[in-house]
């Protein structure tokens, strides 16, 4: 049996068990949850290779969500897509929780890094950028300033500068290329 046929067979079996479970067959529904948990575990284990301790909790959360949302499943739709969407939402929720937890529990460094940088860094960066831009011809500098720094659209930049839209696009492309070459040369 090739891989696709095996997938289709599992999909049909799980869909049949779920459909029977939704119709009131408790044994079929328990079998659906048992078989689905093995598939969810494998799916989540691949995605949480660095967080193996989280896999089982996420399997249980996903199964609970699937159970609570079972009334939303439409039998003519692929079961795997429906289940995978729920499992992915649970996975994203976990990753968000972990990121928020890690950010809130990030200890302050003893050297008080918070005070080691100041707004002067931004001013220095702007001064350096202005020096680099000043060396560019207007046909490159103006399109970059208007579109990348001021946030104007290509059409708006063309109107303001009196250049054509294609000249703005070309100016941005070539200007950024020239800036990158200057920066590489300075390193």
BELKASUL-V669856 format. One record per backbone hydrogen bond with DSSP energy under -1.0 kcal/mol. NH is the residue of the N-H (numbers start at 1). CO is the residue of the C=O. E is the energy in kcal/mol with one decimal. If there is no record, write none. Layout:
BEGIN
NH,CO,E ; NH,CO,E
END
This chain:
BEGIN
6,2,-2.1 ; 7,3,-2.3 ; 8,4,-2.6 ; 9,5,-2.3 ; 10,6,-2.3 ; 11,7,-2.8 ; 12,8,-2.6 ; 13,9,-2.4 ; 14,10,-2.8 ; 15,11,-2.6 ; 16,12,-2.6 ; 17,13,-2.5 ; 18,14,-2.7 ; 19,15,-2.9 ; 20,16,-2.6 ; 21,17,-2.4 ; 22,18,-2.9 ; 23,19,-1.3 ; 24,21,-1.5 ; 25,20,-2.5 ; 26,24,-1.2 ; 29,25,-2.0 ; 30,26,-2.5 ; 31,27,-2.2 ; 32,28,-2.4 ; 33,29,-2.4 ; 34,30,-2.4 ; 35,31,-2.8 ; 36,32,-2.8 ; 37,33,-2.1 ; 38,34,-1.1 ; 39,35,-1.4 ; 40,36,-3.0 ; 41,37,-2.5 ; 42,38,-1.8 ; 43,39,-2.5 ; 44,40,-3.1 ; 45,41,-2.5 ; 46,42,-1.8 ; 47,43,-1.0 ; 48,44,-1.9 ; 51,48,-1.4 ; 54,51,-1.9 ; 58,54,-2.3 ; 59,55,-2.4 ; 60,56,-2.2 ; 61,57,-2.5 ; 62,58,-2.5 ; 63,59,-2.6 ; 64,60,-2.4 ; 65,61,-2.3 ; 66,62,-2.8 ; 67,63,-2.6 ; 68,64,-2.6 ; 69,65,-2.0 ; 72,69,-2.7 ; 73,70,-1.3 ; 77,74,-2.4 ; 82,78,-1.4 ; 83,79,-2.8 ; 84,80,-2.8 ; 85,81,-2.1 ; 86,82,-1.7 ; 87,83,-2.7 ; 88,84,-2.6 ; 89,85,-2.1 ; 90,86,-2.0 ; 91,87,-2.3 ; 92,88,-2.9 ; 93,89,-2.5 ; 94,90,-2.3 ; 95,91,-2.5 ; 96,92,-2.6 ; 97,93,-2.7 ; 98,94,-2.7 ; 99,95,-2.4 ; 100,96,-2.8 ; 101,97,-2.7 ; 102,98,-2.8 ; 103,99,-2.3 ; 104,100,-2.4 ; 105,101,-1.8 ; 112,109,-1.6 ; 115,112,-2.0 ; 116,113,-1.4 ; 121,118,-2.0 ; 123,119,-1.7 ; 124,120,-2.7 ; 125,121,-2.3 ; 126,122,-2.5 ; 127,123,-2.3 ; 128,124,-2.5 ; 129,125,-2.6 ; 130,126,-2.7 ; 131,127,-2.0 ; 132,128,-2.2 ; 133,129,-2.9 ; 134,130,-2.2 ; 136,133,-1.6 ; 140,137,-2.1 ; 141,137,-2.9 ; 142,138,-2.1 ; 144,140,-1.5 ; 145,141,-2.8 ; 146,142,-2.9 ; 147,143,-2.3 ; 148,144,-2.0 ; 149,144,-1.3 ; 150,145,-2.3 ; 152,146,-2.8 ; 157,153,-2.7 ; 158,154,-2.3 ; 159,155,-2.4 ; 160,156,-2.6 ; 161,157,-2.5 ; 162,158,-1.8 ; 168,164,-2.0 ; 169,165,-2.4 ; 170,166,-2.7 ; 171,167,-2.7 ; 172,168,-2.7 ; 173,169,-2.4 ; 174,170,-3.0 ; 175,171,-2.5 ; 176,172,-2.7 ; 177,173,-1.8 ; 178,174,-2.4 ; 179,175,-2.7 ; 180,176,-2.6 ; 181,177,-2.1 ; 182,178,-2.2 ; 183,179,-2.7 ; 184,180,-2.7 ; 185,181,-2.1 ; 186,182,-1.6 ; 187,183,-1.1
END
